[in-house]
Amino acid sequence: MGFRYIVRQAKPEDCGSILKLIYEWAELGKDPDRVVQNTEEDLRDNGFGDHPIFQSIVAEAIDDGDSTDEAQRGTMVGYAIYICTYSAWTGGVIYLDDLFIQPAHRGKGVGKAMVCKVAKIGAQKGCQGMQMFMQGSNKAARQFFDGFNAVDISEKDGWSVMCVQGDHLSQLGNYLTEPEVKNDIQFLC
Ligand SMILES: CC(C)(COP(=O)(O)OP(=O)(O)OC[C@H]1O[C@@H](n2cnc3c(N)ncnc32)[C@H](O)[C@@H]1OP(=O)(O)O)[C@@H](O)C(=O)NCCC(=O)NCCS
């Protein structure tokens, strides 16, 4: 079966298909410590609401052997989620949060095309770099990103990734409502 591929910006109506791919990636990754918590509505709100906090491109496979209109619309086989972030020292950074291509469509250049597109978006926004996190056990992803001359800054510069998660985040926010911390601090923001 011959496929051609389309890479395009995601639309709100793609969120259901993106979520299915997120679940597929979670199932294949088999990491018991990481659970998909997002719903389709979360993705729609967070990516396409009044104040989107992520952006996404998707890859569709179109079966050239089938010319019906439905087939022409394509099947979603991959997604990339990215955001623009900022380093006080070096400026804009494009952060590639997640990238997944269905196994049947790997090895055809689609993953590379997605990375190149995100890199281009970053360069157009004036970003100085592209960052991504991956688990140390994901050797395939490591080799994939090595091919783009990515440098492991945790190895090279000794960086650690710190994360305040779940209830601890709301506890931090709630700390400001405790009377004893009002002290001499006035917030104007
Ligand atoms: C990693 C992933 C996105 C690669 O997608 P893909 O469409 O198969 O990659 P491509 O076909 O575009 O390959 C691009 C290059 O990477 C290399 N590459 C791809 N997968 C590789 C692997 N498993 N091991 C070594 N090299 C690999 C290819 O040989 C190719 O090299 P070339 O440009 O010299 O020909 C895909 O395997 C995937 O979805 N993996 C699971 C999710 C994941 O690990 N995401 C990344 C971390 S969030």
The ligand as a Gaussian input file, in Angstrom:
#p B3LYP/6-31G(d) Opt

LIG

0 1
 C       11.257000       8.600000      17.070000
 C       10.194000       8.635000      15.951000
 C        9.384000       9.934000      16.052000
 C       10.916000       8.581000      14.581000
 O        9.922000       8.760000      13.580000
 P       10.189000       8.194000      12.070000
 O        9.126000       8.777000      11.212000
 O       10.332000       6.730000      12.096000
 O       11.610000       8.835000      11.739000
 P       12.158000       9.163000      10.260000
 O       11.723000       8.103000       9.325000
 O       11.789000      10.559000       9.911000
 O       13.718000       9.068000      10.498000
 C       14.577000      10.209000      10.494000
 C       15.984000       9.764000      10.755000
 O       16.068000       9.203000      12.079000
 C       16.576000       7.871000      11.991000
 N       15.818000       7.043000      12.926000
 C       14.491000       6.951000      13.053000
 N       14.161000       6.041000      13.985000
 C       15.313000       5.550000      14.434000
 C       15.635000       4.552000      15.392000
 N       14.679000       3.873000      16.048000
 N       16.938000       4.282000      15.615000
 C       17.902000       4.932000      14.944000
 N       17.676000       5.891000      14.011000
 C       16.391000       6.183000      13.766000
 C       16.276000       7.412000      10.587000
 O       17.183000       6.412000      10.171000
 C       16.438000       8.680000       9.796000
 O       17.820000       8.911000       9.516000
 P       18.288000       9.595000       8.134000
 O       17.687000      10.986000       8.111000
 O       19.758000       9.586000       8.234000
 O       17.722000       8.724000       7.059000
 C        9.245000       7.400000      16.039000
 O       10.042000       6.225000      16.095000
 C        8.330000       7.406000      17.252000
 O        7.211000       7.928000      17.174000
 N        8.780000       6.845000      18.382000
 C        7.973000       6.756000      19.600000
 C        7.780000       8.125000      20.233000
 C        9.109000       8.773000      20.630000
 O       10.031000       8.115000      21.089000
 N        9.159000      10.119000      20.458000
 C       10.362000      10.881000      20.711000
 C       10.514000      11.279000      22.131000
 S        9.154000      12.245000      22.710000

